[in-house]
């Protein structure tokens, strides 16, 4: 159970660092217990908080009270909140900011829960449709926390810098649960600022960071970046969007540490990754491997399917649940990939999200990998642009620190040996890639920019 991971807390003065605030384990435990006294067992409890101590306390209070946390994106304009309220039959948000310990709350007993009880309802981003309410059990979340700690060899001597939303599954794990279970120092950033992140890494002696490529690109391209400022980092785990081998090699050289890819989702957190002792080339060229008892397979259409203790039990909407599982109980991810003979997974695209040019199927991830292998290109996103004759053609948004136009793109793709139909027919230069709250490239916004520029 989750609360069993959080109840044995050796004292430390720097449990949570957020801005100019520095909270001890004792302060967090007492605050969470006092907040828990205001909640009802089994009750879905929604909160919409910036990345900070209040979010950590909201989660911990829910689990202590036996309530079900429902984290919502702080940056949400109202769509996710309205959808959550409608599905769960609730009408208010929980905010522990006004609650402070009275002195005896920490001695109140925990509400007993069962392994199969709901422990979390977390909504998907909804970037390509209606947000889905993903349900996880106590046993599933507790298993994933214990497994990740073991795989990455984390101890109380580690410090995580977490710069994204706690309303995402990575935030739940690396901003709340894993640090609380060890416990170790958690450095939270309410707003992403690469210069401030570099200062915090150096000042707080951060040892690992989890996030999408956007964060690491921003750090490496910042004028204040230097290997000495990130010398305490022992590994980076990068996922959340397409991660190319070229990007991993570039990050490994810049940070001089272990850099590994990982694959997972709200429905199945960190399904594949690597231990820190695995082959560095496996870390760069694949998205890792599953660890028993979790299993992965690829069906006849190339779709990745998962079976394991961390997989969601379903969605709030039964229709979504029925569509997401095979007859033999495997979760259908909607992602395309292949698995080699030794079980290493490589994600190659999204089912139904291919670029189809003149009848040829093109994986956007493969186009992005070729683009990012160019020495001037730090980030790329490929999209399909409507074309009257071909149906679609390849357009690419690129962030580059040197000359990279359409002519150079054509030369580079020809030199790489890529099929001619894969070569982007339009290059849109960007100073910065628009991102969602998770740090993933905002493909909805990019598609809008693409439409506006051709309209």
C-alpha positions as CSV (number, residue, x, y, z in Angstrom):
1,X,0.0,0.0,0.0
2,X,1.1,3.5,-0.7
3,X,0.9,4.9,2.8
4,X,3.3,2.1,4.0
5,X,5.9,3.7,1.8
6,X,5.5,7.1,3.4
7,X,5.1,6.4,7.1
8,X,8.7,5.5,8.1
9,X,10.4,8.9,7.5
10,X,13.9,9.4,8.9
11,X,14.3,13.1,9.8
12,X,15.9,15.5,7.4
13,X,15.8,19.3,7.3
14,X,15.8,19.5,3.5
15,X,13.1,17.1,2.4
16,X,11.4,19.6,0.0
17,X,13.1,22.6,-1.6
18,X,10.9,25.0,-3.5
19,X,11.9,28.5,-4.3
20,X,12.8,30.1,-1.0
21,X,11.0,27.5,1.0
22,X,12.8,24.5,2.7
23,X,10.6,22.0,4.5
24,X,11.7,19.2,6.8
25,X,10.2,15.7,6.9
26,X,8.6,16.6,10.2
27,X,6.9,19.6,8.8
28,X,5.6,17.7,5.7
29,X,4.3,14.8,7.8
30,X,2.5,17.0,10.3
31,X,1.0,19.3,7.6
32,X,-0.2,16.2,5.6
33,X,-1.8,14.7,8.7
34,X,-3.7,17.9,9.5
35,X,-4.9,18.2,6.0
36,X,-6.0,14.5,6.0
37,X,-8.3,15.2,8.9
38,X,-10.4,17.3,6.6
39,X,-10.9,14.5,4.0
40,X,-13.3,11.6,3.7
41,X,-12.2,8.0,3.1
42,X,-12.9,6.8,-0.5
43,X,-13.8,10.3,-1.7
44,X,-12.4,11.5,-5.0
45,X,-10.5,14.6,-4.1
46,X,-9.4,17.0,-6.9
47,X,-6.7,19.6,-6.6
48,X,-5.2,22.0,-9.1
49,X,-2.0,23.3,-7.7
50,X,1.3,24.6,-9.1
51,X,4.4,22.4,-8.6
52,X,5.3,22.9,-5.0
53,X,4.9,21.6,-1.4
54,X,1.1,22.0,-1.5
55,X,0.8,19.4,-4.2
56,X,3.0,17.0,-2.3
57,X,0.9,17.5,0.8
58,X,-2.4,17.1,-1.1
59,X,-1.3,13.7,-2.4
60,X,0.0,12.5,1.0
61,X,-3.1,13.8,2.8
62,X,-5.4,11.9,0.5
63,X,-3.6,8.6,1.0
64,X,-3.5,9.1,4.8
65,X,-7.2,9.7,4.9
66,X,-8.0,6.9,2.4
67,X,-9.3,9.4,-0.1
68,X,-8.5,9.2,-3.8
69,X,-6.3,12.0,-5.2
70,X,-7.4,13.5,-8.5
71,X,-4.6,15.9,-9.6
72,X,-5.5,18.4,-12.3
73,X,-3.1,20.5,-14.4
74,X,-2.6,23.9,-12.9
75,X,-2.3,25.4,-16.4
76,X,-5.6,23.9,-17.5
77,X,-8.0,26.4,-18.9
78,X,-11.0,24.7,-17.4
79,X,-11.6,21.8,-19.8
80,X,-9.9,19.1,-17.7
81,X,-11.5,20.4,-14.5
82,X,-15.1,20.5,-15.9
83,X,-14.6,17.0,-17.4
84,X,-13.3,15.6,-14.1
85,X,-16.1,17.2,-12.0
86,X,-18.7,15.7,-14.4
87,X,-17.3,12.2,-14.4
88,X,-16.6,12.1,-10.6
89,X,-19.7,13.9,-9.3
90,X,-17.6,16.5,-7.4
91,X,-17.9,20.3,-7.3
92,X,-14.9,21.6,-5.4
93,X,-11.1,21.6,-5.3
94,X,-8.9,20.7,-2.3
95,X,-6.1,23.1,-1.3
96,X,-4.1,22.4,1.8
97,X,-2.4,25.9,1.6
98,X,-4.6,27.3,4.4
99,X,-4.2,24.2,6.7
100,X,-1.4,24.2,9.2
101,X,-0.5,21.6,11.9
102,X,-2.2,22.0,15.3
103,X,0.3,19.7,17.1
104,X,-1.6,16.4,17.4
105,X,-2.6,15.5,13.9
106,X,0.6,13.5,13.2
107,X,-0.6,11.0,15.9
108,X,-3.9,10.3,14.1
109,X,-4.1,6.7,12.7
110,X,-4.0,6.0,9.0
111,X,-7.2,4.8,7.3
112,X,-6.8,1.2,6.3
113,X,-7.1,0.4,2.6
114,X,-6.8,-2.7,0.5
115,X,-4.4,-3.4,-2.4
116,X,-7.2,-3.3,-5.0
117,X,-8.7,0.0,-3.7
118,X,-8.4,3.1,-5.9
119,X,-5.3,5.1,-5.2
120,X,-5.4,7.6,-8.0
121,X,-7.4,9.1,-10.8
122,X,-5.2,10.9,-13.2
123,X,-6.3,12.5,-16.5
124,X,-4.5,12.2,-19.8
125,X,-3.5,15.4,-21.5
126,X,-6.3,15.2,-24.0
127,X,-4.1,16.8,-26.6
128,X,-5.6,14.5,-29.3
129,X,-9.1,14.0,-27.8
130,X,-11.2,14.1,-24.6
131,X,-9.1,13.7,-21.4
132,X,-9.4,10.2,-20.1
133,X,-9.6,9.5,-16.3
134,X,-7.1,6.8,-15.7
135,X,-7.6,4.7,-12.5
136,X,-4.7,3.1,-10.6
137,X,-4.9,0.9,-7.5
138,X,-2.9,1.0,-4.3
139,X,-0.9,-2.1,-5.2
140,X,-0.1,-0.8,-8.7
141,X,1.4,2.5,-7.6
142,X,3.3,1.0,-4.7
143,X,4.8,-1.6,-6.9
144,X,6.1,0.9,-9.4
145,X,7.7,3.0,-6.7
146,X,9.6,0.1,-5.2
147,X,10.6,-1.2,-8.6
148,X,12.0,2.1,-9.8
149,X,14.0,2.7,-6.6
150,X,15.6,-0.7,-7.1
151,X,16.3,-0.4,-10.8
152,X,18.0,3.0,-10.5
153,X,19.7,2.3,-7.2
154,X,18.3,5.4,-5.5
155,X,19.2,6.2,-1.9
156,X,18.7,8.9,0.7
157,X,21.9,10.5,-0.6
158,X,20.2,11.3,-4.0
159,X,18.5,14.5,-4.8
160,X,16.0,14.9,-7.6
161,X,15.4,18.1,-9.5
162,X,11.8,17.9,-10.8
163,X,10.8,20.8,-13.1
164,X,7.4,19.6,-14.4
165,X,3.8,19.3,-13.2
166,X,2.9,17.0,-10.3
167,X,-0.3,16.3,-12.1
168,X,1.5,14.0,-14.5
169,X,2.5,10.5,-13.7
170,X,6.2,11.4,-13.7
171,X,5.5,14.1,-11.2
172,X,3.6,11.7,-9.0
173,X,6.5,9.2,-9.0
174,X,9.6,11.5,-8.9
175,X,8.2,14.6,-7.3
176,X,6.1,12.9,-4.5
177,X,6.4,9.1,-4.0
178,X,9.9,8.0,-4.7
179,X,11.5,10.9,-2.7
180,X,9.0,10.2,0.1
181,X,9.7,6.5,0.2
182,X,13.5,6.8,0.6
183,X,13.4,9.7,1.7
184,X,15.6,12.0,-0.3
185,X,15.7,15.7,-1.1
186,X,13.2,16.9,-3.7
187,X,13.8,20.2,-5.5
188,X,10.6,21.4,-7.1
189,X,10.3,24.1,-9.8
190,X,7.0,25.9,-10.2
191,X,8.1,27.4,-13.4
192,X,10.7,26.1,-15.9
193,X,13.7,28.4,-16.2
194,X,16.9,26.7,-17.4
195,X,19.2,29.3,-15.8
196,X,17.5,28.8,-12.5
197,X,17.6,25.0,-13.0
198,X,21.4,25.2,-13.4
199,X,21.7,27.2,-10.3
200,X,19.6,24.7,-8.3
201,X,21.5,21.7,-9.7
202,X,24.7,23.3,-8.5
203,X,23.4,24.6,-5.2
204,X,21.4,21.6,-4.1
205,X,23.7,19.0,-5.6
206,X,21.1,17.3,-7.7
207,X,21.9,13.8,-8.7
208,X,19.2,13.0,-11.3
209,X,16.6,14.6,-13.5
210,X,13.6,13.0,-15.2
211,X,11.9,14.7,-18.2
212,X,11.4,15.1,-21.9
213,X,14.1,16.3,-24.3
214,X,12.9,19.9,-24.1
215,X,14.3,20.5,-20.6
216,X,17.7,19.1,-21.4
217,X,17.9,20.9,-24.7
218,X,17.2,24.2,-22.8
219,X,19.9,23.4,-20.3
220,X,22.6,22.5,-22.8
221,X,21.9,25.6,-24.9
222,X,21.9,28.0,-22.0
223,X,24.9,30.4,-22.0
224,X,25.6,29.5,-18.3
225,X,25.8,25.8,-18.9
226,X,29.1,24.1,-18.2
227,X,30.0,20.5,-17.2
228,X,31.2,21.8,-13.8
229,X,27.8,23.2,-12.9
230,X,26.1,19.8,-13.5
231,X,28.9,17.6,-12.1
232,X,26.8,16.1,-9.4
233,X,24.3,14.6,-11.9
234,X,24.8,10.9,-12.1
235,X,22.0,10.0,-14.5
236,X,19.3,11.5,-16.7
237,X,16.2,9.6,-17.7
238,X,14.6,11.0,-20.8
239,X,11.1,10.2,-22.1
240,X,7.7,11.7,-22.7
241,X,8.2,12.3,-26.4
242,X,10.4,10.9,-29.2
243,X,14.0,10.6,-28.0
244,X,16.6,10.1,-30.7
245,X,20.0,8.4,-30.4
246,X,21.7,11.6,-31.6
247,X,20.0,13.5,-28.7
248,X,21.1,10.9,-26.1
249,X,24.7,11.0,-27.4
250,X,24.7,14.8,-27.3
251,X,23.3,14.9,-23.7
252,X,25.8,12.2,-22.6
253,X,28.7,14.2,-23.9
254,X,27.4,17.5,-22.4
255,X,26.5,16.2,-18.9
256,X,29.2,13.5,-18.7
257,X,26.8,11.1,-17.0
258,X,24.5,8.1,-17.7
259,X,21.7,9.1,-20.1
260,X,19.0,6.6,-20.7
261,X,15.7,6.5,-22.5
262,X,12.5,5.3,-20.9
263,X,9.0,4.5,-22.1
264,X,5.7,4.7,-20.3
265,X,2.4,6.5,-20.0
266,X,-0.2,7.6,-17.5
267,X,-1.8,4.2,-17.9
268,X,1.4,2.2,-17.5
269,X,4.2,4.3,-15.8
270,X,7.9,3.6,-16.8
271,X,7.2,0.3,-18.5
272,X,10.7,0.1,-20.0
273,X,13.9,1.6,-18.9
274,X,17.5,0.6,-18.2
275,X,19.6,0.0,-15.1
276,X,22.5,2.3,-14.7
277,X,24.8,-0.6,-15.5
278,X,23.3,-1.4,-18.9
279,X,25.1,-1.0,-22.2
280,X,25.2,2.8,-23.0
281,X,24.4,2.1,-26.6
282,X,21.3,0.2,-25.6
283,X,20.3,3.3,-23.6
284,X,20.8,5.5,-26.7
285,X,19.3,3.2,-29.4
286,X,16.3,1.7,-27.6
287,X,13.7,2.7,-25.1
288,X,14.9,0.1,-22.6
289,X,13.5,-3.2,-21.5
290,X,10.7,-4.4,-19.2
291,X,11.5,-5.9,-15.8
292,X,9.7,-9.1,-14.6
293,X,6.9,-9.7,-14.0
294,X,5.9,-6.9,-16.5
295,X,5.7,-8.2,-20.1
296,X,5.6,-6.4,-23.4
297,X,4.7,-7.6,-26.9
298,X,4.0,-6.3,-30.3
299,X,0.9,-7.5,-32.3
300,X,0.6,-8.1,-36.0
301,X,0.0,-4.3,-36.6
302,X,3.1,-3.3,-34.7
303,X,1.2,-2.0,-31.7
304,X,2.9,-2.3,-28.3
305,X,0.9,-4.1,-25.7
306,X,1.6,-4.4,-22.0
307,X,0.8,-6.8,-19.1
308,X,2.0,-6.2,-15.6
309,X,1.3,-5.0,-12.1
310,X,1.7,-1.3,-12.9
311,X,-0.9,-1.2,-15.6
312,X,-4.1,0.7,-15.0
313,X,-7.3,-1.2,-14.1
314,X,-9.1,1.0,-16.6
315,X,-10.7,4.3,-17.2
316,X,-13.6,6.1,-15.6
317,X,-15.5,5.6,-18.8
318,X,-16.2,1.9,-19.3
319,X,-16.2,2.3,-23.1
320,X,-12.6,3.6,-23.0
321,X,-11.7,0.6,-20.8
322,X,-13.2,-1.9,-23.1
323,X,-11.4,-0.5,-26.1
324,X,-8.0,-0.4,-24.4
325,X,-7.7,-4.1,-23.5
326,X,-7.4,-7.2,-25.6
327,X,-9.5,-10.3,-24.9
328,X,-6.6,-11.8,-23.0
329,X,-6.1,-8.8,-20.7
330,X,-3.2,-6.9,-22.3
331,X,-3.2,-3.1,-22.4
332,X,-3.2,-1.7,-25.9
333,X,-0.9,1.4,-25.9
334,X,-1.6,2.8,-29.3
335,X,2.1,3.1,-29.8
336,X,4.1,1.3,-32.6
337,X,7.4,-0.4,-31.9
338,X,9.6,-3.4,-32.2
339,X,11.3,-5.7,-29.7
340,X,14.6,-7.4,-30.5
341,X,15.5,-10.9,-29.6
342,X,16.8,-9.9,-26.2
343,X,13.7,-7.9,-25.2
344,X,14.8,-4.4,-25.9
345,X,12.0,-2.1,-27.1
346,X,12.2,0.7,-29.6
347,X,9.2,2.9,-30.1
348,X,8.8,4.0,-33.7
349,X,5.5,5.9,-33.9
350,X,1.9,6.2,-32.9
351,X,-0.8,4.0,-34.3
352,X,-3.0,6.0,-36.6
353,X,-0.7,9.0,-36.5
354,X,1.6,8.2,-39.5
355,X,2.2,10.7,-42.2
356,X,0.9,9.2,-45.4
357,X,2.5,10.7,-48.5
358,X,1.3,9.4,-51.8
359,X,0.4,6.1,-50.3
360,X,3.7,5.7,-48.5
361,X,3.6,5.4,-44.7
362,X,6.1,7.6,-42.9
363,X,6.9,7.4,-39.2
364,X,7.3,10.9,-37.8
365,X,9.7,9.6,-35.2
366,X,12.1,8.3,-37.9
367,X,12.1,11.6,-39.7
368,X,12.8,13.4,-36.4
369,X,15.7,11.1,-35.6
370,X,17.4,11.9,-39.0
371,X,16.8,15.6,-38.4
372,X,18.2,15.6,-34.9
373,X,21.3,13.7,-36.1
374,X,22.3,16.9,-38.0
375,X,24.9,18.8,-36.0
376,X,23.0,22.0,-36.1
377,X,19.6,20.7,-35.1
378,X,18.8,20.3,-31.4
379,X,15.1,19.5,-31.6
380,X,12.7,18.5,-34.4
381,X,9.0,17.7,-34.7
382,X,7.6,16.3,-38.0
383,X,4.0,16.6,-39.0
384,X,1.8,15.8,-42.0
385,X,0.8,18.9,-44.0
386,X,-2.2,18.5,-46.3
387,X,-1.3,18.3,-50.0
388,X,-3.9,18.2,-52.8
389,X,-1.9,15.7,-54.9
390,X,-0.2,13.5,-52.4
391,X,-2.7,13.6,-49.5
392,X,0.1,14.7,-47.1
393,X,3.6,15.9,-47.3
394,X,6.2,16.1,-44.5
395,X,6.7,19.4,-42.7
396,X,9.2,19.8,-40.0
397,X,9.6,22.3,-37.2
398,X,13.3,22.6,-36.1
399,X,15.2,24.4,-33.4
400,X,18.8,24.8,-34.8
401,X,21.9,26.7,-33.6
402,X,23.3,27.0,-37.1
403,X,22.1,27.2,-40.7
404,X,19.5,24.6,-41.6
405,X,17.2,25.4,-44.5
406,X,15.3,23.2,-46.9
407,X,18.3,22.8,-49.2
408,X,20.5,21.7,-46.3
409,X,17.7,19.3,-45.2
410,X,17.5,17.7,-48.6
411,X,21.3,17.3,-48.7
412,X,21.3,15.8,-45.2
413,X,18.5,13.3,-45.9
414,X,20.2,12.2,-49.2
415,X,23.5,11.7,-47.4
416,X,21.7,9.7,-44.6
417,X,20.4,7.2,-47.2
418,X,16.7,7.9,-46.3
419,X,14.0,7.3,-48.8
420,X,13.3,10.4,-50.9
421,X,9.6,10.4,-49.9
422,X,10.6,10.8,-46.2
423,X,12.5,14.0,-46.8
424,X,10.7,17.0,-45.4
425,X,9.3,19.3,-48.0
426,X,9.0,22.3,-45.7
427,X,11.2,23.5,-42.8
428,X,9.8,25.9,-40.2
429,X,12.6,27.3,-38.0
430,X,11.7,27.9,-34.3
431,X,13.5,29.7,-31.6
432,X,11.8,27.5,-29.0
433,X,9.4,24.6,-29.4
434,X,6.0,25.1,-27.8
435,X,5.4,22.6,-25.1
436,X,2.5,21.3,-23.0
437,X,2.7,21.3,-19.2
438,X,4.4,17.9,-19.3
439,X,7.2,19.4,-21.3
440,X,6.3,17.4,-24.4
441,X,6.1,19.3,-27.7
442,X,2.6,20.7,-28.2
443,X,1.8,19.1,-31.5
444,X,-1.7,20.6,-31.4
445,X,-0.2,24.1,-31.3
446,X,2.3,23.2,-34.0
447,X,-0.5,21.9,-36.2
448,X,-2.3,25.2,-35.7
449,X,0.8,27.1,-36.6
450,X,1.2,24.9,-39.7
451,X,-2.4,25.5,-40.7
452,X,-2.1,29.3,-40.2
453,X,1.0,29.5,-42.2
454,X,-0.5,27.8,-45.2
455,X,-4.0,29.3,-44.9
